[in-house]
Amino acid sequence: MASEVRPDQQHLSTSTAPTSAQLHSAAETFAMLATPTRLHLVWLLAQQDRDVGSLAESVGVPVATVSQHLAKLRFTGLVTSHRDGRRQIYSVDDPHVVTLVDQIFRHISPDGTLSPDGSLTAADALARAQATIPAR
């Protein structure tokens, strides 16, 4: 029995089923974003390029911890870096990553529940969520 498609239902941009390699890569990408600190780092870097010190200050964790997270994010290609004198500057250059992170926060309310209408902006959602997360 074929499933019925509702006219108001959103559809994927491709009807081609993902390959096994694509499924594994996608799962690894989501796993990399599955920690609040890493997701916060990627969100910050989607806003603007930053060095490790300013990232550590923004997320409230030690520089060494942020450096470890950034190394993992760089290894998987979610963030990139370049030298600026003595500083290493990190960024998110892939527009798909920016869109993915933006969509995550558009669909999660500040209390952590789903907001399926997508009415929240990413900045509003993160600001509200930060207000409810205890400091580390």
N, CA, C and O atoms as CSV, one atom per row, in Angstrom:
chain,resi,resn,atom,element,x,y,z
A,1,MET,N,N,0.840,-1.175,0.000
A,1,MET,CA,C,0.000,0.000,0.000
A,1,MET,C,C,0.886,1.240,0.000
A,1,MET,O,O,1.736,1.392,0.877
A,2,ALA,N,N,0.699,2.113,-0.960
A,2,ALA,CA,C,1.493,3.337,-1.065
A,2,ALA,C,C,1.010,4.346,-0.039
A,2,ALA,O,O,-0.184,4.441,0.248
A,3,SER,N,N,1.958,5.099,0.512
A,3,SER,CA,C,1.561,6.118,1.474
A,3,SER,C,C,1.008,7.330,0.731
A,3,SER,O,O,1.426,7.653,-0.381
A,4,GLU,N,N,0.084,7.967,1.366
A,4,GLU,CA,C,-0.575,9.123,0.762
A,4,GLU,C,C,0.249,10.381,1.018
A,4,GLU,O,O,0.725,10.596,2.133
A,5,VAL,N,N,0.416,11.201,0.003
A,5,VAL,CA,C,1.159,12.451,0.127
A,5,VAL,C,C,0.166,13.583,0.315
A,5,VAL,O,O,-0.714,13.808,-0.517
A,6,ARG,N,N,0.325,14.284,1.419
A,6,ARG,CA,C,-0.543,15.432,1.677
A,6,ARG,C,C,-0.033,16.629,0.894
A,6,ARG,O,O,1.180,16.799,0.772
A,7,PRO,N,N,-0.917,17.467,0.356
A,7,PRO,CA,C,-0.469,18.627,-0.425
A,7,PRO,C,C,0.323,19.638,0.399
A,7,PRO,O,O,1.163,20.350,-0.152
A,8,ASP,N,N,0.070,19.719,1.716
A,8,ASP,CA,C,0.761,20.694,2.562
A,8,ASP,C,C,2.072,20.152,3.123
A,8,ASP,O,O,2.778,20.873,3.828
A,9,GLN,N,N,2.407,18.919,2.831
A,9,GLN,CA,C,3.593,18.279,3.378
A,9,GLN,C,C,4.852,18.753,2.651
A,9,GLN,O,O,4.862,18.901,1.429
A,10,GLN,N,N,5.908,18.987,3.424
A,10,GLN,CA,C,7.195,19.367,2.845
A,10,GLN,C,C,7.843,18.144,2.214
A,10,GLN,O,O,7.679,17.027,2.703
A,11,HIS,N,N,8.565,18.352,1.145
A,11,HIS,CA,C,9.231,17.252,0.459
A,11,HIS,C,C,10.728,17.505,0.397
A,11,HIS,O,O,11.183,18.648,0.395
A,12,LEU,N,N,11.475,16.425,0.348
A,12,LEU,CA,C,12.918,16.530,0.184
A,12,LEU,C,C,13.237,17.017,-1.218
A,12,LEU,O,O,12.443,16.848,-2.143
A,13,SER,N,N,14.405,17.621,-1.363
A,13,SER,CA,C,14.786,18.165,-2.668
A,13,SER,C,C,15.197,17.079,-3.657
A,13,SER,O,O,15.339,17.355,-4.848
A,14,THR,N,N,15.387,15.859,-3.186
A,14,THR,CA,C,15.733,14.757,-4.077
A,14,THR,C,C,14.877,13.546,-3.755
A,14,THR,O,O,14.570,13.286,-2.591
A,15,SER,N,N,14.496,12.815,-4.775
A,15,SER,CA,C,13.720,11.598,-4.556
A,15,SER,C,C,14.607,10.361,-4.614
A,15,SER,O,O,14.126,9.240,-4.447
A,16,THR,N,N,15.894,10.560,-4.849
A,16,THR,CA,C,16.842,9.454,-4.907
A,16,THR,C,C,17.197,9.018,-3.493
A,16,THR,O,O,17.576,9.840,-2.659
A,17,ALA,N,N,17.074,7.736,-3.230
A,17,ALA,CA,C,17.402,7.212,-1.900
A,17,ALA,C,C,18.891,7.390,-1.627
A,17,ALA,O,O,19.712,7.203,-2.525
A,18,PRO,N,N,19.250,7.753,-0.383
A,18,PRO,CA,C,20.665,7.923,-0.058
A,18,PRO,C,C,21.405,6.587,-0.111
A,18,PRO,O,O,20.843,5.533,0.186
A,19,THR,N,N,22.669,6.659,-0.495
A,19,THR,CA,C,23.515,5.465,-0.516
A,19,THR,C,C,23.962,5.141,0.902
A,19,THR,O,O,23.805,5.954,1.814
A,20,SER,N,N,24.505,3.977,1.076
A,20,SER,CA,C,25.034,3.582,2.376
A,20,SER,C,C,26.135,4.548,2.825
A,20,SER,O,O,26.198,4.928,3.994
A,21,ALA,N,N,26.992,4.938,1.894
A,21,ALA,CA,C,28.075,5.880,2.221
A,21,ALA,C,C,27.507,7.225,2.661
A,21,ALA,O,O,28.016,7.829,3.605
A,22,GLN,N,N,26.462,7.698,1.991
A,22,GLN,CA,C,25.839,8.966,2.371
A,22,GLN,C,C,25.208,8.866,3.754
A,22,GLN,O,O,25.327,9.789,4.560
A,23,LEU,N,N,24.537,7.750,4.031
A,23,LEU,CA,C,23.913,7.567,5.343
A,23,LEU,C,C,24.955,7.563,6.452
A,23,LEU,O,O,24.748,8.179,7.497
A,24,HIS,N,N,26.071,6.877,6.237
A,24,HIS,CA,C,27.131,6.843,7.247
A,24,HIS,C,C,27.751,8.226,7.445
A,24,HIS,O,O,28.001,8.639,8.577
A,25,SER,N,N,27.996,8.931,6.359
A,25,SER,CA,C,28.576,10.269,6.458
A,25,SER,C,C,27.626,11.229,7.168
A,25,SER,O,O,28.053,12.026,8.003
A,26,ALA,N,N,26.350,11.152,6.839
A,26,ALA,CA,C,25.356,12.011,7.497
A,26,ALA,C,C,25.277,11.696,8.985
A,26,ALA,O,O,25.201,12.608,9.809
A,27,ALA,N,N,25.296,10.414,9.334
A,27,ALA,CA,C,25.248,10.026,10.747
A,27,ALA,C,C,26.475,10.545,11.492
A,27,ALA,O,O,26.361,10.995,12.632
A,28,GLU,N,N,27.645,10.487,10.859
A,28,GLU,CA,C,28.864,11.013,11.480
A,28,GLU,C,C,28.777,12.527,11.667
A,28,GLU,O,O,29.240,13.061,12.674
A,29,THR,N,N,28.187,13.206,10.701
A,29,THR,CA,C,28.020,14.656,10.814
A,29,THR,C,C,27.117,14.992,11.989
A,29,THR,O,O,27.447,15.854,12.804
A,30,PHE,N,N,25.979,14.315,12.079
A,30,PHE,CA,C,25.069,14.576,13.194
A,30,PHE,C,C,25.702,14.188,14.527
A,30,PHE,O,O,25.487,14.868,15.531
A,31,ALA,N,N,26.477,13.108,14.550
A,31,ALA,CA,C,27.163,12.715,15.779
A,31,ALA,C,C,28.155,13.793,16.210
A,31,ALA,O,O,28.305,14.062,17.402
A,32,MET,N,N,28.827,14.406,15.244
A,32,MET,CA,C,29.790,15.459,15.555
A,32,MET,C,C,29.088,16.678,16.155
A,32,MET,O,O,29.673,17.397,16.965
A,33,LEU,N,N,27.851,16.908,15.763
A,33,LEU,CA,C,27.087,18.049,16.281
A,33,LEU,C,C,26.243,17.672,17.498
A,33,LEU,O,O,25.447,18.483,17.972
A,34,ALA,N,N,26.407,16.455,18.005
A,34,ALA,CA,C,25.535,15.950,19.064
A,34,ALA,C,C,25.931,16.392,20.469
A,34,ALA,O,O,25.280,15.998,21.437
A,35,THR,N,N,26.974,17.196,20.606
A,35,THR,CA,C,27.306,17.732,21.927
A,35,THR,C,C,26.959,19.219,21.943
A,35,THR,O,O,27.206,19.921,20.962
A,36,PRO,N,N,26.395,19.699,23.036
A,36,PRO,CA,C,26.025,21.115,23.091
A,36,PRO,C,C,27.197,22.058,22.823
A,36,PRO,O,O,27.026,23.080,22.158
A,37,THR,N,N,28.380,21.727,23.332
A,37,THR,CA,C,29.529,22.614,23.131
A,37,THR,C,C,29.899,22.703,21.658
A,37,THR,O,O,30.117,23.799,21.143
A,38,ARG,N,N,29.972,21.562,20.971
A,38,ARG,CA,C,30.332,21.595,19.548
A,38,ARG,C,C,29.274,22.309,18.726
A,38,ARG,O,O,29.599,23.091,17.832
A,39,LEU,N,N,28.023,22.046,19.020
A,39,LEU,CA,C,26.950,22.714,18.290
A,39,LEU,C,C,27.015,24.220,18.523
A,39,LEU,O,O,26.809,25.000,17.594
A,40,HIS,N,N,27.299,24.628,19.745
A,40,HIS,CA,C,27.437,26.050,20.061
A,40,HIS,C,C,28.616,26.653,19.292
A,40,HIS,O,O,28.505,27.752,18.750
A,41,LEU,N,N,29.740,25.940,19.245
A,41,LEU,CA,C,30.906,26.432,18.500
A,41,LEU,C,C,30.578,26.632,17.026
A,41,LEU,O,O,30.924,27.659,16.443
A,42,VAL,N,N,29.915,25.653,16.428
A,42,VAL,CA,C,29.565,25.774,15.010
A,42,VAL,C,C,28.598,26.926,14.806
A,42,VAL,O,O,28.715,27.667,13.830
A,43,TRP,N,N,27.642,27.086,15.717
A,43,TRP,CA,C,26.698,28.207,15.601
A,43,TRP,C,C,27.451,29.537,15.666
A,43,TRP,O,O,27.205,30.431,14.856
A,44,LEU,N,N,28.359,29.667,16.619
A,44,LEU,CA,C,29.138,30.904,16.739
A,44,LEU,C,C,29.962,31.166,15.482
A,44,LEU,O,O,30.026,32.298,15.003
A,45,LEU,N,N,30.587,30.125,14.952
A,45,LEU,CA,C,31.422,30.287,13.761
A,45,LEU,C,C,30.595,30.544,12.507
A,45,LEU,O,O,31.102,31.107,11.537
A,46,ALA,N,N,29.353,30.144,12.516
A,46,ALA,CA,C,28.470,30.470,11.391
A,46,ALA,C,C,28.129,31.958,11.400
A,46,ALA,O,O,27.765,32.521,10.368
A,47,GLN,N,N,28.249,32.596,12.570
A,47,GLN,CA,C,27.982,34.028,12.695
A,47,GLN,C,C,29.176,34.858,12.232
A,47,GLN,O,O,29.029,35.836,11.499
A,48,GLN,N,N,30.375,34.438,12.684
A,48,GLN,CA,C,31.597,35.162,12.315
A,48,GLN,C,C,32.820,34.325,12.653
A,48,GLN,O,O,32.767,33.455,13.522
A,49,ASP,N,N,33.916,34.592,11.965
A,49,ASP,CA,C,35.180,33.906,12.225
A,49,ASP,C,C,35.681,34.317,13.605
A,49,ASP,O,O,35.502,35.458,14.031
A,50,ARG,N,N,36.312,33.369,14.297
A,50,ARG,CA,C,36.808,33.648,15.652
A,50,ARG,C,C,38.063,32.837,15.939
A,50,ARG,O,O,38.353,31.846,15.269
A,51,ASP,N,N,38.799,33.284,16.952
A,51,ASP,CA,C,39.940,32.504,17.417
A,51,ASP,C,C,39.507,31.662,18.616
A,51,ASP,O,O,38.411,31.838,19.149
A,52,VAL,N,N,40.376,30.750,19.031
A,52,VAL,CA,C,40.019,29.804,20.079
A,52,VAL,C,C,39.725,30.505,21.406
A,52,VAL,O,O,38.849,30.069,22.152
A,53,GLY,N,N,40.442,31.577,21.704
A,53,GLY,CA,C,40.218,32.291,22.960
A,53,GLY,C,C,38.837,32.913,23.051
A,53,GLY,O,O,38.168,32.800,24.078
A,54,SER,N,N,38.407,33.569,21.982
A,54,SER,CA,C,37.076,34.192,22.012
A,54,SER,C,C,35.983,33.130,22.005
A,54,SER,O,O,34.924,33.327,22.601
A,55,LEU,N,N,36.230,32.005,21.335
A,55,LEU,CA,C,35.257,30.908,21.362
A,55,LEU,C,C,35.129,30.338,22.771
A,55,LEU,O,O,34.022,30.097,23.252
A,56,ALA,N,N,36.268,30.122,23.432
A,56,ALA,CA,C,36.250,29.580,24.793
A,56,ALA,C,C,35.490,30.508,25.731
A,56,ALA,O,O,34.709,30.057,26.569
A,57,GLU,N,N,35.724,31.798,25.584
A,57,GLU,CA,C,35.021,32.774,26.414
A,57,GLU,C,C,33.517,32.740,26.145
A,57,GLU,O,O,32.717,32.801,27.079
A,58,SER,N,N,33.135,32.643,24.886
A,58,SER,CA,C,31.714,32.650,24.525
A,58,SER,C,C,30.972,31.408,25.002
A,58,SER,O,O,29.817,31.502,25.419
A,59,VAL,N,N,31.619,30.246,24.945
A,59,VAL,CA,C,30.931,29.019,25.364
A,59,VAL,C,C,31.174,28.682,26.828
A,59,VAL,O,O,30.524,27.793,27.378
A,60,GLY,N,N,32.108,29.388,27.463
A,60,GLY,CA,C,32.330,29.206,28.894
A,60,GLY,C,C,33.044,27.916,29.270
A,60,GLY,O,O,32.789,27.344,30.329
A,61,VAL,N,N,33.937,27.462,28.400
A,61,VAL,CA,C,34.739,26.276,28.712
A,61,VAL,C,C,36.208,26.610,28.494
A,61,VAL,O,O,36.521,27.573,27.793
A,62,PRO,N,N,37.114,25.834,29.080
A,62,PRO,CA,C,38.542,26.129,28.935
A,62,PRO,C,C,39.015,26.076,27.477
A,62,PRO,O,O,38.460,25.352,26.650
A,63,VAL,N,N,40.044,26.857,27.194
A,63,VAL,CA,C,40.623,26.911,25.851
A,63,VAL,C,C,41.037,25.516,25.383
A,63,VAL,O,O,40.814,25.165,24.225
A,64,ALA,N,N,41.633,24.721,26.264
A,64,ALA,CA,C,42.078,23.377,25.881
A,64,ALA,C,C,40.899,22.515,25.423
A,64,ALA,O,O,41.020,21.750,24.465
A,65,THR,N,N,39.776,22.638,26.098
A,65,THR,CA,C,38.580,21.869,25.727
A,65,THR,C,C,38.059,22.319,24.374
A,65,THR,O,O,37.712,21.493,23.530
A,66,VAL,N,N,38.004,23.631,24.167
A,66,VAL,CA,C,37.548,24.165,22.878
A,66,VAL,C,C,38.491,23.715,21.765
A,66,VAL,O,O,38.035,23.359,20.678
A,67,SER,N,N,39.783,23.728,22.020
A,67,SER,CA,C,40.759,23.286,21.017
A,67,SER,C,C,40.517,21.835,20.609
A,67,SER,O,O,40.613,21.495,19.430
A,68,GLN,N,N,40.205,20.985,21.580
A,68,GLN,CA,C,39.922,19.581,21.265
A,68,GLN,C,C,38.664,19.454,20.405
A,68,GLN,O,O,38.642,18.693,19.438
A,69,HIS,N,N,37.627,20.197,20.758
A,69,HIS,CA,C,36.393,20.165,19.963
A,69,HIS,C,C,36.653,20.684,18.547
A,69,HIS,O,O,36.174,20.098,17.576
A,70,LEU,N,N,37.401,21.769,18.429
A,70,LEU,CA,C,37.695,22.338,17.111
A,70,LEU,C,C,38.506,21.374,16.250
A,70,LEU,O,O,38.298,21.298,15.039
A,71,ALA,N,N,39.420,20.646,16.862
A,71,ALA,CA,C,40.212,19.665,16.106
A,71,ALA,C,C,39.298,18.601,15.501
A,71,ALA,O,O,39.484,18.205,14.350
A,72,LYS,N,N,38.322,18.142,16.265
A,72,LYS,CA,C,37.372,17.144,15.752
A,72,LYS,C,C,36.504,17.739,14.649
A,72,LYS,O,O,36.253,17.091,13.633
A,73,LEU,N,N,36.050,18.963,14.848
A,73,LEU,CA,C,35.213,19.619,13.836
A,73,LEU,C,C,35.997,19.867,12.549
A,73,LEU,O,O,35.452,19.740,11.453
A,74,ARG,N,N,37.266,20.220,12.682
A,74,ARG,CA,C,38.120,20.411,11.492
A,74,ARG,C,C,38.355,19.091,10.778
A,74,ARG,O,O,38.304,19.031,9.550
A,75,PHE,N,N,38.612,18.035,11.537
A,75,PHE,CA,C,38.878,16.721,10.953
A,75,PHE,C,C,37.700,16.254,10.100
A,75,PHE,O,O,37.897,15.628,9.059
A,76,THR,N,N,36.487,16.554,10.535
A,76,THR,CA,C,35.297,16.129,9.789
A,76,THR,C,C,34.881,17.142,8.731
A,76,THR,O,O,33.943,16.895,7.974
A,77,GLY,N,N,35.569,18.281,8.670
A,77,GLY,CA,C,35.282,19.264,7.632
A,77,GLY,C,C,34.146,20.218,7.938
A,77,GLY,O,O,33.712,20.965,7.061
A,78,LEU,N,N,33.655,20.206,9.172
A,78,LEU,CA,C,32.572,21.121,9.526
A,78,LEU,C,C,33.067,22.541,9.743
A,78,LEU,O,O,32.326,23.498,9.519
A,79,VAL,N,N,34.315,22.686,10.178
A,79,VAL,CA,C,34.917,24.015,10.308
A,79,VAL,C,C,36.271,24.000,9.604
A,79,VAL,O,O,36.869,22.946,9.389
A,80,THR,N,N,36.729,25.181,9.257
A,80,THR,CA,C,38.046,25.350,8.653
A,80,THR,C,C,38.825,26.352,9.492
A,80,THR,O,O,38.265,27.012,10.367
A,81,SER,N,N,40.113,26.459,9.220
A,81,SER,CA,C,40.919,27.438,9.948
A,81,SER,C,C,42.013,27.977,9.045
A,81,SER,O,O,42.395,27.367,8.047
A,82,HIS,N,N,42.500,29.148,9.437
A,82,HIS,CA,C,43.646,29.748,8.756
A,82,HIS,C,C,44.418,30.578,9.772
A,82,HIS,O,O,43.877,30.986,10.800
A,83,ARG,N,N,45.666,30.818,9.476
A,83,ARG,CA,C,46.530,31.611,10.360
A,83,ARG,C,C,46.366,33.090,10.075
A,83,ARG,O,O,46.260,33.512,8.923
A,84,ASP,N,N,46.349,33.861,11.136
A,84,ASP,CA,C,46.370,35.317,11.049
A,84,ASP,C,C,47.452,35.762,12.024
A,84,ASP,O,O,47.181,36.018,13.197
A,85,GLY,N,N,48.681,35.851,11.523
A,85,GLY,CA,C,49.805,36.133,12.411
A,85,GLY,C,C,50.032,34.937,13.316
A,85,GLY,O,O,50.292,33.830,12.844
A,86,ARG,N,N,49.935,35.162,14.612
A,86,ARG,CA,C,50.127,34.085,15.582
A,86,ARG,C,C,48.825,33.385,15.942
A,86,ARG,O,O,48.835,32.357,16.619
A,87,ARG,N,N,47.715,33.935,15.496
A,87,ARG,CA,C,46.407,33.364,15.860
A,87,ARG,C,C,45.883,32.411,14.787
A,87,ARG,O,O,46.092,32.615,13.592
A,88,GLN,N,N,45.201,31.375,15.245
A,88,GLN,CA,C,44.493,30.458,14.355
A,88,GLN,C,C,43.034,30.915,14.350
A,88,GLN,O,O,42.392,30.967,15.399
A,89,ILE,N,N,42.518,31.243,13.177
A,89,ILE,CA,C,41.149,31.735,13.041
A,89,ILE,C,C,40.284,30.614,12.468
A,89,ILE,O,O,40.641,29.985,11.472
A,90,TYR,N,N,39.156,30.378,13.106
A,90,TYR,CA,C,38.250,29.302,12.696
A,90,TYR,C,C,37.015,29.894,12.039
A,90,TYR,O,O,36.591,31.003,12.363
A,91,SER,N,N,36.444,29.130,11.106
A,91,SER,CA,C,35.237,29.591,10.414
A,91,SER,C,C,34.435,28.394,9.916
A,91,SER,O,O,34.924,27.266,9.857
A,92,VAL,N,N,33.188,28.681,9.560
A,92,VAL,CA,C,32.331,27.719,8.869
A,92,VAL,C,C,32.121,28.300,7.483
A,92,VAL,O,O,31.452,29.322,7.323
A,93,ASP,N,N,32.693,27.647,6.482
A,93,ASP,CA,C,32.617,28.158,5.116
A,93,ASP,C,C,31.540,27.486,4.277
A,93,ASP,O,O,31.120,28.031,3.256
A,94,ASP,N,N,31.091,26.316,4.696
A,94,ASP,CA,C,30.127,25.553,3.909
A,94,ASP,C,C,28.712,26.066,4.181
A,94,ASP,O,O,28.231,25.951,5.308
A,95,PRO,N,N,28.036,26.627,3.178
A,95,PRO,CA,C,26.684,27.150,3.396
A,95,PRO,C,C,25.695,26.071,3.827
A,95,PRO,O,O,24.687,26.381,4.461
A,96,HIS,N,N,25.966,24.811,3.492
A,96,HIS,CA,C,25.080,23.730,3.922
A,96,HIS,C,C,25.136,23.552,5.438
A,96,HIS,O,O,24.114,23.291,6.072
A,97,VAL,N,N,26.322,23.693,6.014
A,97,VAL,CA,C,26.475,23.580,7.464
A,97,VAL,C,C,25.748,24.731,8.146
A,97,VAL,O,O,25.065,24.533,9.151
A,98,VAL,N,N,25.896,25.939,7.596
A,98,VAL,CA,C,25.201,27.108,8.151
A,98,VAL,C,C,23.693,26.878,8.112
A,98,VAL,O,O,23.003,27.138,9.097
A,99,THR,N,N,23.181,26.396,6.992
A,99,THR,CA,C,21.746,26.139,6.859
A,99,THR,C,C,21.290,25.065,7.836
A,99,THR,O,O,20.234,25.201,8.454
A,100,LEU,N,N,22.066,24.007,7.982
A,100,LEU,CA,C,21.721,22.926,8.898
A,100,LEU,C,C,21.594,23.441,10.327
A,100,LEU,O,O,20.610,23.151,11.007
A,101,VAL,N,N,22.581,24.199,10.781
A,101,VAL,CA,C,22.555,24.732,12.144
A,101,VAL,C,C,21.410,25.729,12.310
A,101,VAL,O,O,20.728,25.722,13.335
A,102,ASP,N,N,21.195,26.578,11.320
A,102,ASP,CA,C,20.089,27.530,11.374
A,102,ASP,C,C,18.759,26.792,11.492
A,102,ASP,O,O,17.909,27.172,12.297
A,103,GLN,N,N,18.576,25.750,10.702
A,103,GLN,CA,C,17.323,24.995,10.735
A,103,GLN,C,C,17.122,24.294,12.077
A,103,GLN,O,O,15.998,24.217,12.572
A,104,ILE,N,N,18.190,23.790,12.660
A,104,ILE,CA,C,18.080,23.146,13.972
A,104,ILE,C,C,17.476,24.117,14.973
A,104,ILE,O,O,16.524,23.778,15.676
A,105,PHE,N,N,18.031,25.330,15.038
A,105,PHE,CA,C,17.565,26.278,16.042
A,105,PHE,C,C,16.240,26.934,15.685
A,105,PHE,O,O,15.548,27.432,16.573
A,106,ARG,N,N,15.874,26.947,14.427
A,106,ARG,CA,C,14.553,27.454,14.049
A,106,ARG,C,C,13.443,26.511,14.496
A,106,ARG,O,O,12.301,26.933,14.677
A,107,HIS,N,N,13.775,25.250,14.672
A,107,HIS,CA,C,12.757,24.259,14.988
A,107,HIS,C,C,12.838,23.717,16.404
A,107,HIS,O,O,12.205,22.710,16.720
A,108,ILE,N,N,13.600,24.367,17.246
A,108,ILE,CA,C,13.655,23.985,18.652
A,108,ILE,C,C,13.399,25.229,19.486
A,108,ILE,O,O,14.116,26.225,19.388
A,109,SER,N,N,12.360,25.148,20.307
A,109,SER,CA,C,12.003,26.273,21.170
A,109,SER,C,C,13.044,26.423,22.272
A,109,SER,O,O,13.804,25.491,22.536
A,110,PRO,N,N,13.086,27.580,22.915
A,110,PRO,CA,C,14.055,27.809,23.987
A,110,PRO,C,C,13.976,26.784,25.120
A,110,PRO,O,O,14.977,26.507,25.780
A,111,ASP,N,N,12.787,26.222,25.344
A,111,ASP,CA,C,12.662,25.217,26.402
A,111,ASP,C,C,13.077,23.825,25.931
A,111,ASP,O,O,13.001,22.865,26.697
A,112,GLY,N,N,13.515,23.710,24.677
A,112,GLY,CA,C,13.988,22.441,24.149
A,112,GLY,C,C,12.944,21.632,23.405
A,112,GLY,O,O,13.263,20.590,22.834
A,113,THR,N,N,11.706,22.093,23.400
A,113,THR,CA,C,10.671,21.374,22.662
A,113,THR,C,C,10.725,21.765,21.191
A,113,THR,O,O,11.259,22.813,20.829
A,114,LEU,N,N,10.165,20.910,20.360
A,114,LEU,CA,C,10.143,21.204,18.930
A,114,LEU,C,C,9.192,22.342,18.625
A,114,LEU,O,O,8.122,22.451,19.223
A,115,SER,N,N,9.587,23.179,17.702
A,115,SER,CA,C,8.767,24.281,17.216
A,115,SER,C,C,8.575,24.050,15.724
A,115,SER,O,O,9.261,24.670,14.911
A,116,PRO,N,N,7.645,23.161,15.350
A,116,PRO,CA,C,7.553,22.736,13.955
A,116,PRO,C,C,7.203,23.827,12.962
A,116,PRO,O,O,7.419,23.652,11.763
A,117,ASP,N,N,6.672,24.940,13.424
A,117,ASP,CA,C,6.337,25.996,12.464
A,117,ASP,C,C,7.559,26.806,12.054
A,117,ASP,O,O,7.479,27.607,11.123
A,118,GLY,N,N,8.686,26.615,12.730
A,118,GLY,CA,C,9.915,27.305,12.353
A,118,GLY,C,C,9.872,28.798,12.596
A,118,GLY,O,O,10.545,29.565,11.907
A,119,SER,N,N,9.081,29.214,13.576
A,119,SER,CA,C,8.896,30.642,13.799
A,119,SER,C,C,10.070,31.305,14.508
A,119,SER,O,O,10.180,32.531,14.488
A,120,LEU,N,N,10.941,30.535,15.127
A,120,LEU,CA,C,12.077,31.115,15.838
A,120,LEU,C,C,13.237,31.369,14.891
A,120,LEU,O,O,13.487,30.583,13.977
A,121,THR,N,N,13.937,32.461,15.109
A,121,THR,CA,C,15.200,32.643,14.393
A,121,THR,C,C,16.272,31.919,15.197
A,121,THR,O,O,16.111,31.711,16.400
A,122,ALA,N,N,17.340,31.544,14.557
A,122,ALA,CA,C,18.415,30.826,15.237
A,122,ALA,C,C,18.983,31.660,16.381
A,122,ALA,O,O,19.245,31.130,17.461
A,123,ALA,N,N,19.173,32.940,16.158
A,123,ALA,CA,C,19.742,33.812,17.190
A,123,ALA,C,C,18.818,33.899,18.398
A,123,ALA,O,O,19.279,33.830,19.537
A,124,ASP,N,N,17.515,34.051,18.159
A,124,ASP,CA,C,16.555,34.114,19.263
A,124,ASP,C,C,16.535,32.812,20.048
A,124,ASP,O,O,16.537,32.820,21.279
A,125,ALA,N,N,16.515,31.695,19.332
A,125,ALA,CA,C,16.462,30.393,19.992
A,125,ALA,C,C,17.701,30.161,20.843
A,125,ALA,O,O,17.593,29.697,21.978
A,126,LEU,N,N,18.883,30.479,20.307
A,126,LEU,CA,C,20.101,30.263,21.070
A,126,LEU,C,C,20.161,31.202,22.268
A,126,LEU,O,O,20.542,30.778,23.359
A,127,ALA,N,N,19.797,32.451,22.090
A,127,ALA,CA,C,19.822,33.405,23.200
A,127,ALA,C,C,18.901,32.952,24.327
A,127,ALA,O,O,19.267,33.023,25.500
A,128,ARG,N,N,17.720,32.494,23.974
A,128,ARG,CA,C,16.779,32.019,24.994
A,128,ARG,C,C,17.286,30.745,25.656
A,128,ARG,O,O,17.161,30.574,26.869
A,129,ALA,N,N,17.856,29.857,24.855
A,129,ALA,CA,C,18.373,28.602,25.404
A,129,ALA,C,C,19.535,28.862,26.352
A,129,ALA,O,O,19.640,28.215,27.394
A,130,GLN,N,N,20.407,29.801,26.005
A,130,GLN,CA,C,21.549,30.120,26.864
A,130,GLN,C,C,21.080,30.657,28.207
A,130,GLN,O,O,21.732,30.436,29.228
A,131,ALA,N,N,19.966,31.351,28.211
A,131,ALA,CA,C,19.442,31.904,29.457
A,131,ALA,C,C,18.943,30.808,30.391
A,131,ALA,O,O,18.863,31.019,31.601
A,132,THR,N,N,18.604,29.633,29.845
A,132,THR,CA,C,18.074,28.551,30.670
A,132,THR,C,C,19.100,27.475,30.986
A,132,THR,O,O,18.830,26.593,31.802
A,133,ILE,N,N,20.288,27.526,30.349
A,133,ILE,CA,C,21.326,26.518,30.580
A,133,ILE,C,C,22.233,27.000,31.709
A,133,ILE,O,O,22.763,28.110,31.648
A,134,PRO,N,N,22.418,26.164,32.749
A,134,PRO,CA,C,23.313,26.584,33.835
A,134,PRO,C,C,24.754,26.687,33.346
A,134,PRO,O,O,25.180,25.928,32.476
A,135,ALA,N,N,25.493,27.627,33.909
A,135,ALA,CA,C,26.904,27.822,33.543
A,135,ALA,C,C,27.717,26.622,33.993
A,135,ALA,O,O,27.397,25.974,34.990
A,136,ARG,N,N,28.791,26.329,33.230
A,136,ARG,CA,C,29.658,25.187,33.582
A,136,ARG,C,C,30.779,25.627,34.459
A,136,ARG,O,O,31.609,24.809,34.857
